[in-house]
Every structure is written in C-alpha cells, then in structure tokens.
Amino acid sequence: DATEVAFFGDPQLMARGILVNGRGNRYVPEDTYPGRIGQLTLLKNDNQAFLVIDEAAYEEGCAATSSTPFFRFRPKWVAETVEELESDMGLPAGTLQATVEVYNRHAETGTDPVLGKKSEWCVPIGSPIAAIDLRNCTAGFTLGGLRTTVDSEVLHVSGEPIPGLFAAGRCTSGVCAWGYASGTSLGDGSFFGRRAGISAAKG
Ligand SMILES: Cc1cc2nc3c(=O)[nH]c(=O)nc-3n(C[C@H](O)[C@H](O)[C@H](O)COP(=O)(O)OP(=O)(O)OC[C@H]3O[C@@H](n4cnc5c(N)ncnc54)[C@H](O)[C@@H]3O)c2cc1C
C-alpha cells in the first residue's frame, strides 16, 4: 500500500519555475523532494506536469545544473505573454494567467503563501516565458507490504498480531508508506529490525 514515484525533472530548473497540472494550477512546492513531486504528479494529477519558467530563470537553472545533460529538458512552448503560452499549451483559458498572477503577486515579496516554496526561489516570472513538457516523466515502484506493530509483530488482516511472526524492512508497510524519502529504507529496516529481534527474543 505504498508507492514511490521517481520524477525525472531537473531540480535546478523546477525550483526556479512553477509546476502546473493540466488545469493550469500549481499543486506542489517546486523545491520539494522529487519523489514527492512524482507521487503528486502521477497519483493526484493524472501524470500532467508542465514547468513554466522564464528565459532568465531557465538560463540560470541550466548553468547551475550538473554536467549531465540527462535532465536538461528543452522548452516545448515559448511565448511573449502568459496568455499566449496558455493558449499554445491548450490549457483552459484564464487558468495559467490566474496562476502566474497570484504566484507573481507574492513572489514580488519573496513569498509563496499558497504552497510554501522557499523564499530564495520565489522570483516573479517574466517574459519571454516557456513551458517544458514533463508529462510521462514519472516512474513508480511499490513499497510496503505486511502491517506490523511498533514491536514488529505482523498483524493479521483482522488487526490482531500473529503470534511468533515478526517482520521489518521493505517487506513491511512502515514509515515509507506514502511519502518515501531517500534514506528512510535503511533507517526503517534497521530500527524495526532491532525491535523485531528484541521482541522475538522475549517471545
Ligand atoms: C541501488 C540501490 C540504492 C539504494 N539506496 C538507498 C539509500 O541510499 N538509502 C536507503 O535507505 N535505502 C536505499 N536503498 C534501499 C535499501 O537498500 C533497501 O530498501 C533495504 O536494503 C531493504 O532491506 P531489507 O532488510 O528489507 O531487505 P534486503 O536487504 O533485501 O534483505 C532481504 C534478505 O533476505 C534474503 N532472502 C531472500 N529470500 C530468502 C529466503 N527464501 N530465505 C532466506 N533468506 C532470503 C536476501 O538474500 C536478503 O539478504 C537502495 C536500494 C538499491 C537497490
């Protein structure tokens, strides 16, 4: 009951732009963990993701990107105005314009009260403006499995612990269920593995 979704977008570019879905709405702080962006894109936004970014931010992001060209997506649409871009992308009329207007209004003061992106990335989006097509940039794999108590006893579907059966790590549905972050697997496995051993020794 847990899915990790990798997102193959360049963090240096994503943080400098805004990610919108197929309705022209932002749905995630662009500077967050890419796995979270992937989960929200694939599972909550129909795998529709477009990075809207102006030329200056794009150039700055590319300069900050590591040498690998793997992530260096090229814009699919380029326009002088948000209205023009919105129309070229086929987004519902007015949606992207409203999103950029609200984003820019707060970015003027280096804030993002809507989604909480860090102040350092909150810069108003100017012109020329472009959009990078990030649809189908997600790849998912499952995590999770057996439900356990905090003492690593495996729970029956009835909710009762099964006597003498313990589990820890990636065969369980632990702290990694919904919202995986790199590193949590080893922490989860070793912490609950130790508790499983202590519980089993007591039994
Ligand atoms: C390339 C890569 C990079 C990763 N990077 C990170 C990272 O940076 N941070 C992080 O937290 N996690 C990372 N992970 C994930 C993490 O390594 C695993 O989630 C974790 O090791 C899982 O531990 P586990 O004890 O649940 O399972 P495993 O480590 O897979 O242990 C299961 C053990 O059971 C044994 N086994 C299988 N079948 C049987 C059987 N029938 N009888 C007896 N023994 C059996 C296997 O040989 C194995 O030793 C990475 C994984 C990969 C593949």
The ligand as a MOL file (V3000), in Angstrom:
LIG
                    3D

  0  0  0     0  0            999 V3000
M  V30 BEGIN CTAB
M  V30 COUNTS 53 58 0 0 0
M  V30 BEGIN ATOM
M  V30 1 C 20.8000 0.6250 -5.8350 0
M  V30 2 C 20.0790 0.8560 -4.5340 0
M  V30 3 C 20.3370 2.0080 -3.8060 0
M  V30 4 C 19.6970 2.2280 -2.5890 0
M  V30 5 N 19.9750 3.3540 -1.8780 0
M  V30 6 C 19.4300 3.5180 -0.6720 0
M  V30 7 C 19.7780 4.6220 0.1530 0
M  V30 8 O 20.5940 5.4600 -0.2240 0
M  V30 9 N 19.1790 4.7500 1.3470 0
M  V30 10 C 18.2640 3.8550 1.7910 0
M  V30 11 O 17.7580 3.9990 2.8970 0
M  V30 12 N 17.9030 2.8050 1.0330 0
M  V30 13 C 18.4720 2.6070 -0.1620 0
M  V30 14 N 18.1220 1.5290 -0.9250 0
M  V30 15 C 17.0870 0.6200 -0.4500 0
M  V30 16 C 17.5980 -0.2750 0.6630 0
M  V30 17 O 18.9050 -0.7300 0.3340 0
M  V30 18 C 16.6490 -1.4660 0.8240 0
M  V30 19 O 15.3100 -0.9960 0.9220 0
M  V30 20 C 16.9970 -2.2430 2.0760 0
M  V30 21 O 18.2860 -2.7650 1.9750 0
M  V30 22 C 15.9830 -3.3390 2.2660 0
M  V30 23 O 16.3520 -4.0490 3.4100 0
M  V30 24 P 15.5710 -5.3370 3.8230 0
M  V30 25 O 16.2630 -5.8610 5.0250 0
M  V30 26 O 14.1090 -5.0560 3.9310 0
M  V30 27 O 15.7140 -6.3300 2.5780 0
M  V30 28 P 17.0190 -6.9270 1.9310 0
M  V30 29 O 18.2170 -6.0920 2.2250 0
M  V30 30 O 16.6620 -7.2230 0.5150 0
M  V30 31 O 17.2200 -8.2760 2.7580 0
M  V30 32 C 16.4560 -9.4300 2.4690 0
M  V30 33 C 17.3670 -10.5930 2.7160 0
M  V30 34 O 16.5960 -11.7840 2.6390 0
M  V30 35 C 17.3490 -12.7330 1.9360 0
M  V30 36 N 16.4020 -13.7430 1.4210 0
M  V30 37 C 15.5520 -13.6130 0.3770 0
M  V30 38 N 14.8420 -14.7300 0.2430 0
M  V30 39 C 15.2380 -15.5750 1.2090 0
M  V30 40 C 14.8610 -16.8860 1.5940 0
M  V30 41 N 13.9130 -17.5820 0.9520 0
M  V30 42 N 15.4760 -17.4520 2.6550 0
M  V30 43 C 16.4230 -16.7750 3.3440 0
M  V30 44 N 16.8270 -15.5090 3.0250 0
M  V30 45 C 16.2290 -14.9240 1.9690 0
M  V30 46 C 18.0580 -11.9730 0.8720 0
M  V30 47 O 19.1770 -12.6680 0.3950 0
M  V30 48 C 18.4590 -10.7220 1.6550 0
M  V30 49 O 19.6950 -10.8630 2.3010 0
M  V30 50 C 18.7530 1.2860 -2.1320 0
M  V30 51 C 18.4990 0.1210 -2.8800 0
M  V30 52 C 19.1410 -0.0890 -4.0640 0
M  V30 53 C 18.8730 -1.3730 -4.8230 0
M  V30 END ATOM
M  V30 BEGIN BOND
M  V30 1 1 1 2
M  V30 2 1 2 3
M  V30 3 2 2 52
M  V30 4 2 3 4
M  V30 5 1 4 5
M  V30 6 1 4 50
M  V30 7 2 5 6
M  V30 8 1 6 7
M  V30 9 1 6 13
M  V30 10 2 7 8
M  V30 11 1 7 9
M  V30 12 1 9 10
M  V30 13 2 10 11
M  V30 14 1 10 12
M  V30 15 2 12 13
M  V30 16 1 13 14
M  V30 17 1 14 15
M  V30 18 1 14 50
M  V30 19 1 15 16
M  V30 20 1 16 17
M  V30 21 1 16 18
M  V30 22 1 18 19
M  V30 23 1 18 20
M  V30 24 1 20 21
M  V30 25 1 20 22
M  V30 26 1 22 23
M  V30 27 1 23 24
M  V30 28 2 24 25
M  V30 29 1 24 26
M  V30 30 1 24 27
M  V30 31 1 27 28
M  V30 32 2 28 29
M  V30 33 1 28 30
M  V30 34 1 28 31
M  V30 35 1 31 32
M  V30 36 1 32 33
M  V30 37 1 33 34
M  V30 38 1 33 48
M  V30 39 1 34 35
M  V30 40 1 35 36
M  V30 41 1 35 46
M  V30 42 1 36 37
M  V30 43 1 36 45
M  V30 44 2 37 38
M  V30 45 1 38 39
M  V30 46 1 39 40
M  V30 47 2 39 45
M  V30 48 1 40 41
M  V30 49 2 40 42
M  V30 50 1 42 43
M  V30 51 2 43 44
M  V30 52 1 44 45
M  V30 53 1 46 47
M  V30 54 1 46 48
M  V30 55 1 48 49
M  V30 56 2 50 51
M  V30 57 1 51 52
M  V30 58 1 52 53
M  V30 END BOND
M  V30 END CTAB
M  END
